Each structure stands twice: as C-alpha cells, then as structure tokens.
Amino acid sequence: MIFDKIKSVKDYAQYWPQIEASISRRDKPFKDDSPKAMRARKKSADNSIWKMAELYFPDYVRDEAAGFHSRWGAISRTWDEPVLVEAFRGAGKSTFFTFLDPIHTILFGRVHYMLFCSYNEEKSTNFTGRILAELKYNRRIAADFGQIIGKSIDYKAIGHFEAQVPKSAIKTTVQAVSIGQDPRGWVAGSRRPDYARLDDIQSRKFARNRKNVENYPPMDNPGFNPRYGLQIQPCHLCHRREQPRCSN
C-alpha cells in the first residue's frame, strides 16, 4: 500500500498524487446506487465500525475479525474516562483506533474536535494524513456521504483540517499534536477537544532512557495523568469526553 512509504510530512508532499490515484482506483463503486440502497448502507455502517469497514474499506478487512476485535467497538464508545488498549503487534490497533473509528465518528457526526498524539507532531500526522486522504478521495464514501473535505484542501493540511458531511450540523476539526505540547486553551471555534487518540507516544530513544522510564508515574496512581498512558508498548490510549447531542 502507498501509505507504507509515508514516514514524514515531506513524504506526503512527494507521494500525494500517488495517494490520490491509489485511493481513487482502489475500490469499485457500489453496484446499486439507488437512494434506498444508500440509506441501507449508511444505517448498517452507523451500527457497526466493522460493517462500515466492510462497506467503505474492504481492502482493510479482507479476513474475518478475531474474537477480541468485537470488544474494540465497545471500547471506542467509552466516554469521560481514558482507556488503555494493549494488544500484540499486528493486531490492528492503529488501523482500528486511529483510522476506522475516527472516520466512523466523523461520518456520523459524533464529536467536534479530535486530537491525535504521538512522540512528536510529525509522527502524529501519519494518522491524520491518512484520514484526510480517505475522506477526500474514497469513492465509496463520496457516493454515500458526499464531499466531506473542501476541494482546495490537500496534503498541506494533513496536521490540521476540518471535515463535515453535507447537511450535517457537526463540523469536526482534526489536529495532530505532540505528547510534549500543553493542550490547555486549545479550541476549535467554541469547542474544546472531545476525542483523543494517543499512539506511539515514546520513541525507541526515549524508551531506552532509564531516567525517562523511572520518571513515568505508575498507572495505578490516583493522580495518573492520561497524557502518559502509553508507557507500555504496544498500546493505545483512547479518550472521549461526554457525548454531545448531535444530529445529521
């Protein structure tokens, strides 16, 4: 896949035309494009992240999901508390929690301001850039949901952009940040962040530094700060604030 070549912001600039071509040609259009079929697909996708993946990202779900995958949908719907997810390498953590779930959340207008955080901002754009590209060029999504990303938006916006399904009252801001940044005061219009995904918040160099590891607070500490939730790899920290009342 073309995204295997993306390691930095500069790579997005170099490969963006190939990304557009790859996504645009990847999935065949739906055979039934009637309004009735479209409503049925959207209803099915709304009820299940996995079903959404089968419909709009069949290339990502070629095999049947494992038993533990069924629990991830419930985990992604947890509100007002940080959730630490640990699974073996190759289990699909990043694909589910920093790609499929965020896109599902955007398509059905459930949050206003998403943050994606890694050990530096450039690493975080690996997640937000893929979301931007799929929302802009995925033909199946466009067929059922319309134009979600503005026509003038391209790779230059991979770290900070807005997405909105036509006729939806909810506009979602997506931003890539670093674990070292202070989130105090961050707003998108009048909205505070209400969705966060932390992945790879420590580099190999950081993890091998004994002082850094010793200074991490214990996870069972009552004062545990969710900013440091990924001290054990491979893990993900998922967090959502109280679900807003949204309507499409």
C-alpha positions as CSV (number, residue, x, y, z in Angstrom):
1,M,0.0,0.0,0.0
2,I,1.1,3.5,-0.7
3,F,0.9,4.5,2.9
4,D,3.8,2.1,3.8
5,K,6.1,4.7,2.1
6,I,4.9,7.6,4.3
7,K,7.3,8.3,7.2
8,S,7.2,12.1,7.3
9,V,5.4,15.2,6.3
10,K,7.7,15.6,3.3
11,D,6.7,12.1,2.1
12,Y,3.1,13.3,2.0
13,A,4.1,16.1,-0.3
14,Q,6.1,13.7,-2.5
15,Y,3.5,10.9,-2.7
16,W,0.2,12.9,-2.6
17,P,-0.6,12.4,-6.3
18,Q,0.1,8.7,-5.9
19,I,-2.1,8.6,-2.8
20,E,-5.0,10.2,-4.7
21,A,-4.6,7.8,-7.6
22,S,-4.3,4.8,-5.3
23,I,-7.4,5.5,-3.3
24,S,-9.5,6.6,-6.2
25,R,-8.8,3.4,-8.2
26,R,-8.8,1.0,-5.2
27,D,-12.4,0.3,-4.6
28,K,-15.1,-0.4,-7.2
29,P,-18.3,1.8,-7.0
30,F,-21.4,0.2,-5.5
31,K,-23.5,-1.7,-8.0
32,D,-26.7,-0.3,-6.5
33,D,-26.5,3.5,-6.2
34,S,-30.2,3.9,-5.5
35,P,-31.3,6.1,-2.6
36,K,-32.8,3.1,-0.9
37,A,-29.6,1.1,-1.1
38,M,-27.6,4.2,0.1
39,R,-29.8,4.6,3.2
40,A,-29.4,0.9,4.0
41,R,-25.7,1.0,3.7
42,K,-25.4,4.1,5.9
43,K,-27.7,2.6,8.6
44,S,-25.7,-0.6,8.6
45,A,-22.4,1.3,8.9
46,D,-23.7,3.5,11.6
47,N,-24.5,0.5,13.8
48,S,-21.0,-1.1,13.4
49,I,-17.5,0.2,12.8
50,W,-16.6,-3.2,11.3
51,K,-19.6,-3.1,9.0
52,M,-18.5,0.4,7.9
53,A,-15.1,-1.0,7.2
54,E,-16.5,-3.8,5.1
55,L,-18.6,-1.4,3.0
56,Y,-16.2,1.5,2.5
57,F,-12.7,0.0,3.2
58,P,-12.9,-3.6,2.0
59,D,-9.2,-3.6,1.3
60,Y,-8.6,-3.2,5.1
61,V,-10.8,-6.1,6.2
62,R,-10.0,-9.0,3.9
63,D,-10.2,-11.5,6.7
64,E,-12.7,-12.2,9.4
65,A,-12.2,-10.3,12.6
66,A,-10.8,-12.1,15.6
67,G,-12.8,-12.6,18.7
68,F,-11.1,-9.8,20.7
69,H,-11.8,-7.4,17.9
70,S,-15.5,-7.5,18.7
71,R,-14.8,-5.8,22.1
72,W,-13.0,-2.8,20.4
73,G,-16.2,-1.3,19.2
74,A,-17.5,-1.1,22.8
75,I,-14.2,0.3,24.0
76,S,-14.3,3.0,21.3
77,R,-17.7,4.2,22.7
78,T,-16.4,4.7,26.2
79,W,-16.9,8.3,27.3
80,D,-15.4,10.5,30.1
81,E,-12.5,8.2,31.0
82,P,-9.2,7.2,29.5
83,V,-9.0,3.7,28.2
84,L,-5.7,1.9,27.7
85,V,-5.7,-0.8,25.0
86,E,-2.9,-3.3,24.8
87,A,-2.6,-6.0,22.1
88,F,0.2,-7.8,20.2
89,R,1.9,-6.2,17.2
90,G,-0.1,-6.7,14.1
91,A,-3.4,-7.0,15.9
92,G,-4.8,-3.9,14.1
93,K,-4.8,-1.4,16.9
94,S,-3.7,1.6,14.8
95,T,-6.0,0.6,11.9
96,F,-9.0,0.4,14.2
97,F,-8.4,3.2,16.8
98,T,-6.6,5.8,14.8
99,F,-8.2,5.2,11.4
100,L,-11.5,3.3,11.2
101,D,-13.0,4.6,14.5
102,P,-12.2,8.2,13.8
103,I,-13.6,8.1,10.3
104,H,-16.8,6.4,11.6
105,T,-17.1,9.2,14.2
106,I,-16.7,11.9,11.6
107,L,-19.1,10.3,9.1
108,F,-21.9,10.1,11.8
109,G,-21.2,13.5,13.4
110,R,-20.4,12.4,17.0
111,V,-17.6,14.8,18.0
112,H,-16.4,18.3,17.3
113,Y,-12.6,18.3,17.9
114,M,-10.2,15.3,17.5
115,L,-6.6,15.2,18.7
116,F,-4.1,12.6,17.6
117,C,-0.9,12.5,19.6
118,S,2.5,10.7,19.2
119,Y,6.0,11.4,20.5
120,N,6.2,14.3,18.0
121,E,3.8,16.2,15.8
122,E,5.3,14.8,12.6
123,K,4.6,11.2,13.7
124,S,1.0,12.2,14.6
125,T,0.4,13.4,11.0
126,N,0.9,9.8,9.8
127,F,-2.6,9.2,11.4
128,T,-4.3,12.4,10.4
129,G,-2.9,12.4,6.9
130,R,-4.4,9.0,6.1
131,I,-7.8,10.1,7.5
132,L,-7.7,13.3,5.3
133,A,-6.8,11.4,2.2
134,E,-9.5,8.7,2.6
135,L,-12.2,11.3,3.4
136,K,-11.2,13.3,0.3
137,Y,-10.6,10.6,-2.3
138,N,-12.6,7.4,-1.2
139,R,-15.2,7.0,-4.0
140,R,-17.5,4.8,-1.9
141,I,-17.6,7.4,0.9
142,A,-18.2,10.1,-1.6
143,A,-21.1,8.2,-3.2
144,D,-23.0,7.8,0.1
145,F,-21.9,10.8,2.1
146,G,-20.9,13.5,-0.4
147,Q,-17.9,15.8,-0.4
148,I,-16.6,15.9,3.2
149,I,-13.3,17.7,2.6
150,G,-13.1,21.1,0.8
151,K,-11.9,21.0,-2.8
152,S,-8.9,23.2,-2.1
153,I,-7.6,21.1,0.8
154,D,-4.6,18.9,0.1
155,Y,-1.5,17.5,1.8
156,K,-0.6,20.9,3.3
157,A,-3.5,20.5,5.7
158,I,-2.7,17.0,7.0
159,G,-1.9,18.2,10.5
160,H,-5.0,20.3,11.0
161,F,-8.1,20.3,8.9
162,E,-11.9,20.3,9.1
163,A,-14.3,17.6,7.9
164,Q,-18.1,17.9,7.5
165,V,-20.7,15.7,5.9
166,P,-23.0,17.7,3.7
167,K,-26.3,18.7,5.6
168,S,-24.7,17.6,8.9
169,A,-24.8,20.1,11.8
170,I,-21.5,18.8,13.0
171,K,-18.1,20.0,11.7
172,T,-15.2,18.0,13.1
173,T,-11.7,19.6,13.5
174,V,-8.8,17.1,13.3
175,Q,-5.4,18.0,14.6
176,A,-2.1,16.3,15.0
177,V,-0.1,17.2,18.2
178,S,2.9,16.1,20.1
179,I,2.9,14.5,23.6
180,G,5.1,17.4,24.8
181,Q,2.6,20.1,23.9
182,D,0.3,21.6,26.6
183,P,-3.3,21.3,25.5
184,R,-4.6,24.0,27.7
185,G,-6.6,26.6,25.9
186,W,-7.0,24.6,22.7
187,V,-10.3,25.3,21.0
188,A,-11.9,24.8,17.6
189,G,-14.3,27.7,17.4
190,S,-16.2,27.4,20.7
191,R,-15.4,23.7,21.1
192,R,-12.9,22.0,23.3
193,P,-11.3,18.7,22.4
194,D,-13.8,15.9,22.9
195,Y,-11.9,13.0,21.3
196,A,-8.2,11.9,21.7
197,R,-6.1,9.1,20.4
198,L,-2.6,8.5,21.7
199,D,-0.3,6.1,19.8
200,D,3.5,5.7,19.8
201,I,4.0,8.5,22.4
202,Q,7.5,7.4,23.1
203,S,10.3,6.8,20.6
204,R,12.8,4.0,20.9
205,K,15.4,6.5,22.1
206,F,13.0,7.8,24.8
207,A,12.0,4.2,25.9
208,R,15.7,3.2,26.3
209,N,16.4,6.1,28.6
210,R,16.2,4.8,32.2
211,K,15.6,8.2,33.7
212,N,12.6,8.8,31.5
213,V,11.1,5.5,32.4
214,E,11.7,6.0,36.1
215,N,10.0,9.4,36.0
216,Y,6.8,7.9,34.5
217,P,4.0,7.9,37.0
218,P,2.6,4.5,38.0
219,M,-0.7,3.7,36.1
220,D,-2.4,2.7,39.4
221,N,-1.6,6.1,40.9
222,P,-4.8,8.1,41.7
223,G,-3.1,11.1,40.2
224,F,-2.3,9.3,37.0
225,N,-2.2,11.7,34.1
226,P,-3.7,10.2,30.9
227,R,-1.1,12.1,28.8
228,Y,1.3,9.4,29.8
229,G,-1.0,6.5,29.2
230,L,1.2,4.7,26.7
231,Q,4.2,3.8,28.8
232,I,3.9,0.2,27.8
233,Q,4.1,-0.6,24.1
234,P,2.3,-1.7,22.0
235,C,-0.7,0.1,23.5
236,H,-3.2,2.8,22.7
237,L,-4.9,5.3,24.9
238,C,-8.4,6.3,23.8
239,H,-10.4,9.1,25.4
240,R,-13.7,10.8,24.6
241,R,-15.5,13.5,26.6
242,E,-19.2,13.3,27.3
243,Q,-21.0,12.6,24.1
244,P,-22.6,15.8,22.7
245,R,-26.1,15.8,21.3
246,C,-25.5,15.7,17.6
247,S,-27.8,15.2,14.6
248,N,-27.1,14.6,11.0
